[in-house]
Amino acid sequence: MNITGVPAAGLQPNAIVNAATSYRITTLFAPQKKITASLSAPMPANTTLQASFAATGGGTSSGTVTLDATPRDMVTNIGTTLNSAGVITYTFSATVAAGVISSNRTVTLTVVNYP
């Protein structure tokens, strides 16, 4: 996701929403699974990256989650499923105090046993 834009003078920038990403999962064996997400590094000061994963495979979405370098549960209780897909919605927000930022982050998804 490439983010560019300049807010009007004196106003906070608008959040940027991107729902152009999806994921696919296949689980063939018990136990249930979950998907976690983490960032390669913390976000710059005064910025936030949130993600929301649509549930698939009978799982439960954790809703909108603020991402950081700690793995966060995104979808839990995923049962046996074959090539199920779900949309990922990212929301980036910043305050004026963030200033001009040039930075990259990698989002890592991991499938692990649940609970």
DSSP file (Angstrom, degrees, kcal/mol; ACC not computed):
  #  RESIDUE AA STRUCTURE BP1 BP2  ACC     N-H-->O    O-->H-N    N-H-->O    O-->H-N    TCO  KAPPA ALPHA  PHI   PSI    X-CA   Y-CA   Z-CA
    1    1 A M              0   0    0      0, 0.0     2,-0.5     0, 0.0    17,-0.0   0.000 360.0 360.0 360.0 121.0    0.0    0.0    0.0
    2    2 A N        -     0   0    0      2,-0.0     2,-0.5     0, 0.0     0, 0.0  -0.894 360.0-162.1-102.6 127.0    1.6    3.3   -1.1
    3    3 A I        +     0   0    0     -2,-0.5     2,-0.3     2,-0.0    13,-0.0  -0.940  19.3 156.1-117.7 122.7    0.3    6.3    0.8
    4    4 A T        +     0   0    0     -2,-0.5     2,-0.2     2,-0.0    -2,-0.0  -0.986  16.6 110.1-138.8 151.0    0.6    9.9   -0.5
    5    5 A G        -     0   0    0     -2,-0.3    -2,-0.0     2,-0.0     0, 0.0  -0.714  45.6-129.2 155.8 155.1   -1.3   13.0    0.3
    6    6 A V        -     0   0    0     -2,-0.2     3,-0.1     3,-0.0     2,-0.0  -0.990  23.9-136.6-129.0 122.6   -1.2   16.3    2.0
    7    7 A P        -     0   0    0      0, 0.0     3,-0.1     0, 0.0     2,-0.0  -0.341  36.6 -89.0 -73.0 160.2   -4.0   17.4    4.3
    8    8 A A    >   -     0   0    0      4,-0.2     3,-2.2     1,-0.1     0, 0.0  -0.377  61.0 -81.0 -64.1 147.3   -5.4   20.9    4.2
    9    9 A A  T 3  S+     0   0    0      1,-0.3    -1,-0.1    -3,-0.1     3,-0.1  -0.226 115.7  12.4 -53.9 132.1   -3.5   23.4    6.4
   10   10 A G  T 3  S+     0   0    0      1,-0.2     2,-0.3    -3,-0.1    -1,-0.3   0.404 106.7 105.2  83.4  -2.4   -4.5   23.2   10.0
   11   11 A L  S <  S-     0   0    0     -3,-2.2    -1,-0.2    85,-0.0     3,-0.1  -0.821  73.8-112.9-112.4 151.1   -6.5   20.0    9.6
   12   12 A Q        -     0   0    0     -2,-0.3    -4,-0.2     1,-0.1    83,-0.1  -0.524  44.8-102.5 -71.7 145.9   -5.6   16.4   10.7
   13   13 A P        -     0   0    0      0, 0.0    81,-0.3     0, 0.0     2,-0.2  -0.377  36.2-110.3 -68.5 150.2   -5.1   14.1    7.8
   14   14 A N        -     0   0    0      1,-0.1     2,-0.1    79,-0.1    78,-0.0  -0.510  35.2-103.7 -76.2 148.2   -7.9   11.7    6.8
   15   15 A A        -     0   0    0     -2,-0.2     2,-0.5    78,-0.1    78,-0.2  -0.412  31.8-133.9 -66.2 148.7   -7.4    8.0    7.4
   16   16 A I  E     -A   92   0A   0     76,-2.9    76,-2.8    -2,-0.1     2,-0.4  -0.940  18.7-162.2-110.7 126.4   -6.6    6.0    4.3
   17   17 A V  E     -A   91   0A   0     -2,-0.5     2,-0.4    74,-0.2    74,-0.2  -0.908   8.8-178.5-113.7 134.7   -8.5    2.7    3.8
   18   18 A N  E     +A   90   0A   0     72,-2.8    72,-3.1    -2,-0.4     3,-0.2  -0.977  14.7 167.6-135.6 119.7   -7.4   -0.1    1.5
   19   19 A A  E     +     0   0A   0     -2,-0.4    70,-0.1    70,-0.2    69,-0.1  -0.105  48.5 108.6-118.7  33.4   -9.4   -3.3    1.0
   20   20 A A  E     +     0   0A   0     67,-0.1     2,-0.3    70,-0.1    -1,-0.1   0.358  61.3  83.9 -92.5   5.2   -7.5   -4.6   -2.1
   21   21 A T  E     +A   88   0A   0     67,-0.9    67,-3.0    -3,-0.2     2,-0.3  -0.821  52.2 175.2-111.0 148.2   -5.7   -7.4   -0.3
   22   22 A S  E     -A   87   0A   0     -2,-0.3     2,-0.3    65,-0.3    65,-0.2  -0.912  15.4-144.7-140.8 170.7   -7.0  -10.9    0.5
   23   23 A Y  E     -A   86   0A   0     63,-2.4    63,-2.1    -2,-0.3     2,-0.4  -0.942   4.6-152.5-133.8 158.1   -5.8  -14.1    2.0
   24   24 A R  E     -A   85   0A   0     -2,-0.3     2,-0.4    61,-0.2    61,-0.2  -0.979  13.2-173.2-129.1 144.3   -6.5  -17.8    1.3
   25   25 A I  E     -A   84   0A   0     59,-2.4    59,-2.3    -2,-0.4     2,-0.4  -1.000  12.1-171.8-141.2 141.2   -6.3  -20.7    3.8
   26   26 A T  E     +     0   0A   0     -2,-0.4     2,-0.4    57,-0.2    56,-0.2  -0.995   9.7 174.4-128.0 124.9   -6.5  -24.4    3.7
   27   27 A T  E     +A   81   0A   0     54,-2.4    54,-2.1    -2,-0.4     3,-0.0  -0.994   7.4 169.4-130.4 126.0   -6.6  -26.5    6.9
   28   28 A L        +     0   0    0     -2,-0.4     2,-0.3    52,-0.2    52,-0.1   0.546  58.7  52.9-112.5 -10.9   -7.2  -30.2    6.6
   29   29 A F  S    S-     0   0    0      2,-0.1    -1,-0.1    50,-0.1     0, 0.0  -0.931  81.9 -78.1-131.8 150.8   -6.5  -31.5   10.1
   30   30 A A  S    S+     0   0    0     -2,-0.3     2,-0.2    -3,-0.0    -2,-0.1  -0.387  80.2  71.1 -69.2 159.5   -7.6  -30.7   13.7
   31   31 A P  S    S-     0   0    0      0, 0.0    -2,-0.1     0, 0.0    47,-0.0   0.549  86.3-100.3 -83.3-176.5   -7.1  -28.8   15.9
   32   32 A Q        -     0   0    0     82,-0.4    82,-2.9    -2,-0.2     2,-0.3  -0.156  41.4-140.8 -57.4 160.4   -8.7  -25.5   14.9
   33   33 A K  E     -DE  78 113B   0     45,-2.1    45,-2.9    80,-0.3     2,-0.3  -0.768  11.8-157.8-121.3 166.9   -6.4  -22.8   13.6
   34   34 A K  E     - E   0 112B   0     78,-2.5    78,-2.3    -2,-0.3     2,-0.5  -0.976  13.9-133.8-140.5 156.7   -5.9  -19.0   13.9
   35   35 A I  E     -DE  75 111B   0     40,-2.8    39,-3.2    -2,-0.3    40,-1.4  -0.946  21.8-169.5-110.5 128.3   -4.3  -16.4   11.8
   36   36 A T  E     -DE  73 110B   0     74,-2.8    74,-2.1    -2,-0.5     2,-0.4  -0.821   4.1-157.7-112.0 158.1   -2.0  -13.8   13.5
   37   37 A A  E     +DE  72 109B   0     35,-2.0    35,-2.4    -2,-0.3     2,-0.3  -0.995  14.5 168.8-134.2 141.1   -0.6  -10.7   12.0
   38   38 A S  E     - E   0 108B   0     70,-1.6    70,-3.0    -2,-0.4     2,-0.3  -0.977  28.5-118.9-146.6 159.6    2.5   -8.6   13.0
   39   39 A L  E     - E   0 107B   0     29,-3.0    68,-0.2    -2,-0.3    29,-0.0  -0.673  21.2-124.8 -97.8 154.4    4.6   -5.8   11.6
   40   40 A S  S    S-     0   0    0     66,-1.4    67,-0.1    -2,-0.3    -1,-0.1   0.707  95.2  -2.7 -68.9 -20.5    8.3   -6.0   10.8
   41   41 A A  S    S-     0   0    0     65,-0.2    -1,-0.2    27,-0.0    65,-0.0  -0.967  92.9 -78.6-161.9 158.4    8.9   -3.0   13.1
   42   42 A P        -     0   0    0      0, 0.0    26,-0.1     0, 0.0     3,-0.1  -0.232  56.0 -99.8 -59.2 155.4    6.8   -0.6   15.2
   43   43 A M        -     0   0    0     24,-0.2     3,-0.1     1,-0.1     4,-0.1  -0.407  46.3 -91.3 -71.8 153.6    5.0    2.2   13.3
   44   44 A P    >   -     0   0    0      0, 0.0     3,-1.4     0, 0.0    -1,-0.1  -0.224  60.8 -74.1 -60.3 157.0    6.5    5.7   13.3
   45   45 A A  T 3  S+     0   0    0      1,-0.2     3,-0.1    -3,-0.1     0, 0.0  -0.216 118.3  15.9 -53.8 139.7    5.4    8.0   16.1
   46   46 A N  T 3  S+     0   0    0      1,-0.2    49,-2.0    -3,-0.1     2,-0.3   0.686 106.4 103.3  68.1  22.6    1.9    9.5   15.7
   47   47 A T  E <   -B   94   0A   0     -3,-1.4     2,-0.3    47,-0.2    47,-0.2  -0.942  48.3-166.9-129.6 155.5    0.9    6.9   13.1
   48   48 A T  E     -B   93   0A   0     45,-2.8    45,-2.6    -2,-0.3     2,-0.5  -0.999   8.9-162.0-142.1 138.5   -1.3    3.8   13.3
   49   49 A L  E     -B   92   0A   0     18,-0.5    18,-2.9    -2,-0.3     2,-0.3  -0.986  17.7-178.0-119.6 120.9   -1.9    0.8   11.0
   50   50 A Q  E     -BC  91  66A   0     41,-2.8    41,-2.6    -2,-0.5     2,-0.3  -0.832   5.4-164.5-114.6 154.6   -5.0   -1.2   11.7
   51   51 A A  E     -BC  90  65A   0     14,-2.5    14,-2.8    -2,-0.3     2,-0.4  -0.989   9.2-166.6-138.7 148.7   -6.3   -4.3    9.9
   52   52 A S  E     -BC  89  64A   0     37,-2.0    37,-2.8    -2,-0.3     2,-0.5  -0.991  11.0-158.3-133.9 125.2   -9.6   -6.2    9.8
   53   53 A F  E     -B   88   0A   0     10,-0.5    10,-0.4    -2,-0.4     2,-0.3  -0.900  18.4-128.5-106.1 127.1   -9.7   -9.7    8.3
   54   54 A A        -     0   0    0     33,-2.8     6,-0.1    -2,-0.5     2,-0.1  -0.566  36.8-111.2 -68.0 134.5  -13.0  -11.1    7.0
   55   55 A A        +     0   0    0     -2,-0.3     2,-0.3     4,-0.1    32,-0.1  -0.362  42.3 174.3 -69.5 147.5  -13.6  -14.5    8.7
   56   56 A T    >   +     0   0    0      1,-0.1     3,-1.8    30,-0.1    30,-0.1  -0.941  53.6  37.0-144.6 164.7  -13.4  -17.6    6.6
   57   57 A G  T 3  S-     0   0    0     -2,-0.3    22,-2.2     1,-0.3    -1,-0.1   0.795 130.6 -60.6  63.1  28.8  -13.5  -21.4    7.2
   58   58 A G  T 3  S+     0   0    0      1,-0.2    -1,-0.3    20,-0.2    22,-0.1   0.558 103.8 140.0  76.3   6.7  -16.1  -21.0    9.9
   59   59 A G    <   -     0   0    0     -3,-1.8     2,-0.5    20,-0.1    18,-0.2  -0.069  53.1-114.4 -77.5-179.6  -13.7  -18.8   11.9
   60   60 A T  E     -F   76   0B   0     16,-3.0    16,-2.6    -3,-0.1     2,-0.2  -0.977  21.9-134.0-121.2 124.5  -14.3  -15.7   14.0
   61   61 A S  E     -F   75   0B   0     -2,-0.5    14,-0.2    14,-0.2     3,-0.1  -0.506   4.8-144.3 -74.5 143.5  -12.8  -12.3   13.0
   62   62 A S        -     0   0    0     12,-2.8     2,-0.1     1,-0.3    -1,-0.1   0.397  40.6-134.9 -84.6   2.2  -11.2  -10.3   15.8
   63   63 A G        -     0   0    0    -10,-0.4   -10,-0.5    11,-0.3     2,-0.5  -0.464  61.9  -4.6  78.3-152.6  -12.6   -7.1   14.1
   64   64 A T  E    S-C   52   0A   0    -12,-0.2     2,-0.4    -2,-0.1   -12,-0.2  -0.666  73.3-175.1 -81.8 124.1  -10.3   -4.1   13.7
   65   65 A V  E     -C   51   0A   0    -14,-2.8   -14,-2.5    -2,-0.5     2,-0.5  -0.962  25.9-126.5-124.2 134.6   -7.0   -4.7   15.3
   66   66 A T  E     -C   50   0A   0     -2,-0.4   -16,-0.2   -16,-0.2     2,-0.2  -0.700  33.2-138.6 -79.1 125.0   -4.1   -2.2   15.7
   67   67 A L        +     0   0    0    -18,-2.9   -18,-0.5    -2,-0.5     2,-0.2  -0.597  35.3 146.2 -90.1 146.8   -1.0   -3.8   14.3
   68   68 A D        -     0   0    0      2,-0.5   -29,-3.0   -31,-0.3     4,-0.1  -0.780  66.5 -67.8-152.3-163.1    2.5   -3.7   15.8
   69   69 A A  S    S+     0   0    0    -31,-0.2   -31,-0.1    -2,-0.2    -2,-0.0   0.530 107.3  87.1 -78.7  -4.4    5.6   -5.9   16.1
   70   70 A T  S    S-     0   0    0      1,-0.0    -2,-0.5   -33,-0.0   -33,-0.1  -0.809  92.4-106.5 -93.9 132.3    3.7   -8.4   18.4
   71   71 A P        -     0   0    0      0, 0.0     2,-0.4     0, 0.0   -33,-0.2  -0.386  40.1-162.9 -58.9 129.0    1.6  -11.1   16.7
   72   72 A R  E     -D   37   0B   0    -35,-2.4   -35,-2.0    -4,-0.1     2,-0.3  -0.935  23.4-110.5-117.1 136.9   -2.1  -10.2   17.0
   73   73 A D  E     +D   36   0B   0     -2,-0.4   -37,-0.2   -37,-0.2     3,-0.1  -0.491  40.3 166.3 -65.9 127.9   -5.0  -12.6   16.5
   74   74 A M  E     +     0   0B   0    -39,-3.2   -12,-2.8     1,-0.4     2,-0.4   0.763  69.7  11.3-109.5 -46.0   -6.9  -11.7   13.4
   75   75 A V  E    S-DF  35  61B   0    -40,-1.4   -40,-2.8   -14,-0.2    -1,-0.4  -0.995  73.7-176.4-135.7 129.8   -9.1  -14.8   12.8
   76   76 A T  E     + F   0  60B   0    -16,-2.6   -16,-3.0    -2,-0.4   -42,-0.2  -0.760  55.7  33.6-121.0 167.6   -9.6  -17.5   15.3
   77   77 A N  E     +     0   0B   0     -2,-0.3     2,-0.5   -18,-0.2   -43,-0.2   0.855  68.4 175.0  60.2  40.8  -11.4  -20.9   15.5
   78   78 A I  E     -D   33   0B   0    -45,-2.9   -45,-2.1    -3,-0.2    -1,-0.2  -0.682  12.3-159.7 -81.4 123.4  -10.8  -21.8   11.9
   79   79 A G        -     0   0    0    -22,-2.2     2,-0.2    -2,-0.5   -52,-0.1  -0.120  43.0 -47.2 -88.1-171.0  -12.1  -25.3   11.1
   80   80 A T  S    S+     0   0    0    -52,-0.1     2,-0.3   -54,-0.1    -1,-0.2  -0.426  74.5 158.6 -61.0 127.3  -11.3  -27.6    8.3
   81   81 A T  E     -A   27   0A   0    -54,-2.1   -54,-2.4    -2,-0.2     2,-0.6  -0.991  36.0-137.3-153.3 153.1  -11.5  -25.7    5.1
   82   82 A L  E    S-     0   0A   0     -2,-0.3   -56,-0.2   -56,-0.2   -25,-0.1  -0.939  78.2 -30.7-122.7 110.7  -10.2  -25.9    1.6
   83   83 A N  E    S+     0   0A   0     -2,-0.6     2,-0.3     1,-0.2   -57,-0.2   0.857  80.3 175.1  56.1  42.0   -8.9  -22.8   -0.2
   84   84 A S  E     -A   25   0A   0    -59,-2.3   -59,-2.4   -28,-0.0     2,-0.3  -0.588  14.1-152.1 -80.3 141.9  -11.2  -20.3    1.7
   85   85 A A  E     -A   24   0A   0     -2,-0.3     2,-0.3   -61,-0.2   -61,-0.2  -0.868  14.9-179.7-118.8 149.2  -10.6  -16.6    1.0
   86   86 A G  E     -A   23   0A   0    -63,-2.1   -63,-2.4    -2,-0.3     2,-0.3  -0.991  27.6-114.8-144.0 150.7  -11.2  -13.5    3.0
   87   87 A V  E     -A   22   0A   0     -2,-0.3   -33,-2.8   -65,-0.2     2,-0.5  -0.630  20.9-149.7 -85.8 140.9  -10.7   -9.8    2.4
   88   88 A I  E     -AB  21  53A   0    -67,-3.0   -67,-0.9    -2,-0.3     2,-0.6  -0.956   8.4-161.7-109.2 127.4   -8.2   -7.8    4.5
   89   89 A T  E     - B   0  52A   0    -37,-2.8   -37,-2.0    -2,-0.5     2,-0.4  -0.948   5.7-164.6-111.5 121.4   -8.9   -4.2    5.1
   90   90 A Y  E     -AB  18  51A   0    -72,-3.1   -72,-2.8    -2,-0.6     2,-0.4  -0.838   3.4-167.2-103.4 141.4   -6.0   -1.9    6.2
   91   91 A T  E     -AB  17  50A   0    -41,-2.6   -41,-2.8    -2,-0.4     2,-0.5  -0.977   1.7-167.9-129.8 118.9   -6.5    1.5    7.7
   92   92 A F  E     +AB  16  49A   0    -76,-2.8   -76,-2.9    -2,-0.4     2,-0.3  -0.899  12.3 174.2-104.8 131.7   -3.6    3.9    8.0
   93   93 A S  E     + B   0  48A   0    -45,-2.6   -45,-2.8    -2,-0.5     2,-0.3  -0.976   4.9 173.3-136.4 153.1   -4.0    7.0   10.2
   94   94 A A  E     - B   0  47A   0     -2,-0.3     2,-0.2   -81,-0.3   -47,-0.2  -0.974  23.2-129.5-149.7 158.6   -1.6    9.7   11.3
   95   95 A T    >   -     0   0    0    -49,-2.0     3,-1.9    -2,-0.3     4,-0.4  -0.673  36.6-104.3-104.1 167.5   -1.8   13.0   13.1
   96   96 A V  G >  S+     0   0    0      1,-0.3     3,-1.7    -2,-0.2    -1,-0.1   0.836 119.0  68.7 -57.8 -32.5   -0.2   16.3   12.0
   97   97 A A  G 3  S+     0   0    0      1,-0.3    -1,-0.3   -51,-0.1   -52,-0.1   0.679  83.1  73.0 -63.3 -16.8    2.5   15.6   14.6
   98   98 A A  G <  S-     0   0    0     -3,-1.9    -1,-0.3   -52,-0.3    -2,-0.2   0.787  83.4-171.6 -67.7 -26.8    3.7   12.7   12.5
   99   99 A G    <   -     0   0    0     -3,-1.7     2,-0.4    -4,-0.4    -1,-0.2  -0.283  47.7 -17.5  68.1-156.2    5.2   15.1   10.0
  100  100 A V  S    S-     0   0    0      2,-0.0     2,-0.4     0, 0.0    -4,-0.0  -0.727  72.7-167.8 -86.5 129.7    6.5   13.8    6.7
  101  101 A I        -     0   0    0     -2,-0.4     2,-0.4     2,-0.1    -2,-0.1  -0.956  22.0-178.7-124.2 136.2    7.2   10.1    6.8
  102  102 A S        +     0   0    0     -2,-0.4     2,-0.3     2,-0.0    -2,-0.0  -0.905  38.6 132.4-129.0 104.1    9.1    7.8    4.4
  103  103 A S        -     0   0    0     -2,-0.4     2,-0.4     2,-0.0    -2,-0.1  -0.991  40.4-148.1-154.9 151.7    8.9    4.3    5.8
  104  104 A N        -     0   0    0     -2,-0.3     2,-0.3     2,-0.0    -2,-0.0  -0.954  11.5-175.8-124.5 146.4    8.1    0.7    5.0
  105  105 A R        -     0   0    0     -2,-0.4     2,-0.5   -65,-0.1   -66,-0.0  -0.995  15.4-145.0-137.3 143.3    6.5   -2.1    7.0
  106  106 A T        -     0   0    0     -2,-0.3   -66,-1.4   -65,-0.0     2,-0.6  -0.924  11.8-145.5-105.6 132.2    6.0   -5.7    6.2
  107  107 A V  E     -E   39   0B   0     -2,-0.5     2,-0.5   -68,-0.2   -68,-0.2  -0.875  14.9-159.1 -96.7 121.9    2.9   -7.4    7.5
  108  108 A T  E     -E   38   0B   0    -70,-3.0   -70,-1.6    -2,-0.6     2,-0.4  -0.896   1.4-159.4-105.5 125.7    3.6  -11.1    8.4
  109  109 A L  E     -E   37   0B   0     -2,-0.5     2,-0.4   -72,-0.2   -72,-0.2  -0.854  10.5-173.7-102.3 138.4    0.6  -13.5    8.6
  110  110 A T  E     -E   36   0B   0    -74,-2.1   -74,-2.8    -2,-0.4     2,-0.5  -0.997  16.5-147.9-134.3 137.0    1.1  -16.8   10.5
  111  111 A V  E     +E   35   0B   0     -2,-0.4     2,-0.3   -76,-0.2   -76,-0.2  -0.920  30.8 162.3-103.9 124.4   -1.3  -19.8   10.9
  112  112 A V  E     -E   34   0B   0    -78,-2.3   -78,-2.5    -2,-0.5     2,-0.0  -0.882  44.0 -79.0-135.2 166.4   -1.0  -21.5   14.2
  113  113 A N  E     -E   33   0B   0     -2,-0.3   -80,-0.3   -80,-0.2   -81,-0.1  -0.355  56.3-110.0 -65.4 147.4   -3.1  -24.0   16.3
  114  114 A Y              0   0    0    -82,-2.9   -82,-0.4     1,-0.2   -38,-0.0  -0.994 360.0 360.0-127.7 134.5   -6.0  -22.5   18.2
  115  115 A P              0   0    0      0, 0.0    -1,-0.2     0, 0.0    -2,-0.1  -0.998 360.0 360.0 -82.8 360.0   -6.5  -22.1   21.1
